[in-house]
Amino acid sequence: MLSNFYCTKDEDVQSFLRERAVIYERKHKARTYLIVNSEELEAGTLQILAYFSVALKVIQIADTVTRSKAKKLDGLYSNIEQTPGYLIGQLAKNDVYASQIKGNEVLDYAFDVIDKAFSAVGGRFVLVECADNVKLKSFYDNYGFQHLQQPDELVQLVRFL
């Protein structure tokens, strides 16, 4: 059923859902949530509109991060080297049904899940890691994320809770 999800813009998000999401679920490394067409589901057809995965991640704080932002990440100390947060590890719309859902709606679903976790155990921020792509960064900027650092080929963006 998961092989019916297509994302030609990013082969990694397509292969994650098809090949690794179930493994991550079984190993309790991440939870993957499918957003489906409820009318089609009632009719007996699974139509995956989009999906996202949520996990916990400890991030290493680079020396380039300002002391005030580091303090905001941790909540207590400005001299930290690492801190945990919620990670939206994957987020994608199905090419086949892309017109039926907007990207910010997928993020809304992800934040509904994170808000429940936040209420239960606390937390300070949500992290996304994305390619250094102007359009993609602009999408996350419009949702309240801000640049944190770029430790490798991916840019890390955070949104404080």
Residue, then its C-alpha position, 0 to 999 in steps of 0.5 A: m500500500l505504501s508503494n502507491f506514494y510518489c514524491t518525484k521532487d525528493e526521492d528520499v521522502q518517497s523511499f523513506l515511506r516505502e522502505r524505512a518507515v515501518i522499520y523506524e516504527r518497529k524500532h521506536k525511532a520515529r512515528t509516521y503519520l499518514i494523511v488519507n482521503s477519508e471518503e475513499l477510506e470509507a469506500g475501502t480504498l487507501q488514498i495517501l495524500a501526504y505523510f510526516s514523521v516525528a521523532l526526538k533528536v539531540i542536536q549538537i549546537a555549533d559555535t556559530v549559534t548565538r548565545s541567546k539562541a542557544k539559551k532559548l533552545d535549552g531554556l536554562y544555560s547559554n553554554i550548551e553543546q547539545t539539546p533534545g527537541y522534536l524532529i519533523g524528520q519527513l514531510a511530503k505530499n503525494d504527487v498524485y493527490a498534491s492538489q488535494i492538500k496544502g503543505n501548511e495543512v501537513l505541518d498543521y497535522a504534524f504540530d497537532v501530534i507534537d502539541k500532544a507530546f509537548s503537553a505530556v512531556g514538555g519540550r522547547f523546540v521543533l526542528v526540521e532539516c532541509a536542503d539549502n533551497v530558497k523555496l523550501k526554506s521560505f515555506y518553513d519561514n512562513y510557518g515560523f521556523q528560523h535558521l539555526q545552523q548548517p552542520d552539513e549539507l542540510v540546513q537546520l531550522v527551529r520553531f520554538l514552542 
